[in-house]
Amino acid sequence: MISSYCRRYASTSASNPAAWARNTLPGGFTSDGLKHYGLLTNFGQESLEQLKSQEVRRRKRQLDDDTNQPYVDLFSKRISDECSDYLKSQASPSDILARAFFGSQHFMPERMILTPIHLLSGESSTSIPSSFQVKDRFLQWIVVCKSPLELILSWQVSNVKGVTMLAFDPALRKAYHGNCINITEKELDRPLAATGLQLHKTYAQFLLDGMVKHLPSTKTNM
């Protein structure tokens, strides 16, 4: 599960990237892991460490409830050997991924829409941070879990909430972008929802492509 990965890698020295690279499991980033994390943490709104064991057990039982599963996706893209070697040389590849994701030209239209809203509210940063730390806010995202290889951010708009995951697998030389949203798969069977879902998938892949394209620029700007 992704949450266990977060605890595992968080305890690894960030100053020694070779140590965590040796411990990486190829293909270890899964949509099921992201879904489990979303369900257990109420889509990043609550910390596992703060939940009572009884509540954790109750939420774990939900994982087997096939009638109430949230929507989840996970997209991956192979990156160049040069970008992969660059990420592996960094203490925190997840920070590089996040800067590339939010700084890409593909994300720019959304960023231009959201920035004035959050400038007025003053609740979140509108400048891309050089390092993303747990509880940091950027636009409508809040960092809820971080390891050298992964970053999970939560968001909420009205009654819809979810988590966004960015990750790097050095063994497979792949970058990942995943989403888990508190909309059940049954609700997505409706015609209008199905159309919206297809648009979301296309946009999510578009954002992943933008992140990968922008990775060389983050190296130049370091």
N, C-alpha and C positions, 0 to 999 in steps of 0.2 A: 504494500500500500504506500501511496505517496507520503502520507503523514509519517510512516515509520522511516522512510527515506530521509525526511526532513530532520528527524531526531538523530538519525545515524550520521548524516554528513555534517550536521551542525556541530557535532562534537569533534570533528576532524579539523586539524590545524589549517586555517585558511592560508597560512603563509607557506604551506607545503602542498601545492596542487598535485604533485606526483603521487602523494599518498592517497588522496581520494580517487585519482584516476585509476589506480590499481584495483580499488574496491568496487568499481562500477560494474554492474551487471548489464550486459548487452540486452537491449529491448526491455529494460526494467521499468520504463515509463508506460503505463497502460491507462486506457479509458476507465477500466474498472477501479483502478487505484484512485483516480481523480473523483469518480462518482462516490466511492466510499468516504473519501475525505470530505466531500461536500455534504453528504448525509450526516456524518458523525459530528461535524462542526456547525451544522445549520448554515451551510454555504458560507463558511468563514466568519460568521457572525459571533461565534463562541469558540473558546479555546478548549481543547480536549483536556488539558491539565486542570481546568477549573470545573469540569463536570463531575458530578458524583458517579460512582461506579455503577449504581443502579440505572442511571440515565444512559450511561454509555452502553450498558447491556441492552436496554430497550431500543436504542438506536441501531445497534448491531443487528437486532432481529429484523429491523426494517430492510436491511440489505437483502434479505431473502424474500421480501414481499414483491413478487413480480407484477402486482397490480398497481404499485405506487412508485415506480422507478423514475427518477428525474432524467431529463435529457442530458446527454453527455456526448462530447465528440473529442477527438484527438487527431491532429494532423501533423505530419512530419515531412521534413525536406532535407535531403542530403546537402551538406555544405562543402565548399572546396577544401582541399587538403590544407591550403594556406590558412584559411579562416579557422579550420579545426585546430591546427597547431597553435594559432594565436590564442584561441580560447583556452586551450589546455595549459598555456603558459601563464594564464591569469589566475590570481588568487580566488576570484569570484566570477566565473563565467556567467552566472545568472544576472549579475549587474550589467554586463556587456549586452546580453540578450535584451534586457528590458530597455536599455538606452536605444538599441537598434530598433526595437519594436515601436516604441513611442516616438522615436525621432525619424522614422521612415517617411518617405513621400506618400506611401500608401495610407498611413494613418493620419496624415496632415489634415484632410477635410474634417474628420471627426474631431481632431484636436482644436481646429479653428472654431467649431461649433460649441464645444464644451468650455473652452478657455474663458470667454466673457462671462459665462454663468458662474464659474467658480471664482473669477476675479471679484465679482459682486458679493458672493457669499463669504469669501475670505476663509473658508474652512479647509481648503486644500491648496497645495502648491500647484502652480501652473507652469513651473519650470522643471524640466526633467532633471532629477537629482543624479549626481555622479555615482551615488551608492544608495541602494534601496534597503531600508531597514524595516523590521517588523513594526507595525503601527504607523509607518510613514503613509502620507496621503498624497496622491497625485491625481488631479482632476477627480473623477468619481471612484477611483480605485484605492483600496487600502491594502497594504502588504500584510498578509496574515501568516505566511510561512516562507522561510528562506533557507536555502542551503547553497553550497557552492555551485551545484548543478541545476537547481530548480528555484523558481519563484512562483508563489501562488498569491494572487490578489483577489479580494472580495469586492463586490459592488452591489448596489441596490437602487432600483428605480421604481418608486411606488411599492407595489406588492411583489414585484419581480426581483429576485436576487440570484446571484450566482458567483462562481469563482472562475478566474482566468489563470491558466498555468503556462509558463514558459520554461523550457528545459533544454538541456544539451546532453547528449550521450556521446562521450568521447570515443567509446569503443566502436560505435556504428557511424560516427561522424555525422550525426543528425541533429537538427534543431526541431523542437516540438512546440506546438501551440494547441492547448486544449481548453474546453469550456464545459462547465456543468451548471445547469440552470434549474430552478425549482418549478419547472413546468413538466408535468408527467408525459410519458410517451403516449399515453392514451389520449391526452388533450391535443397532441400534435397530429392525431389522425384526421382531424377536421380539415376540410379542403383549404380554407383560408390560412389555417395554421401551418399546413403542409407547404404552402407557397412561401410563407414567411421563413420556415425552417430551411428551405432550399436557398433562399437569399442569404440567410445567416451563414450557411456552410460555405457558400461561394465567397462571402466577405471574409470569413475566418481564414480561408486558404489564401485569399488576396493579402491579408495582413501578415500571414506567415511568409509569403513570398517577399513582401516588403521588408520584413525584418532581416531575412537572409541577404537580400540585395544591399541593405544598409550596413551590414557587418563590417565590410572593408572600410567604410567611412569612420566607424568608431575607432578603428585602429589608427587611422590617420590623425584623428582628433585627440588621441591620448597624449 
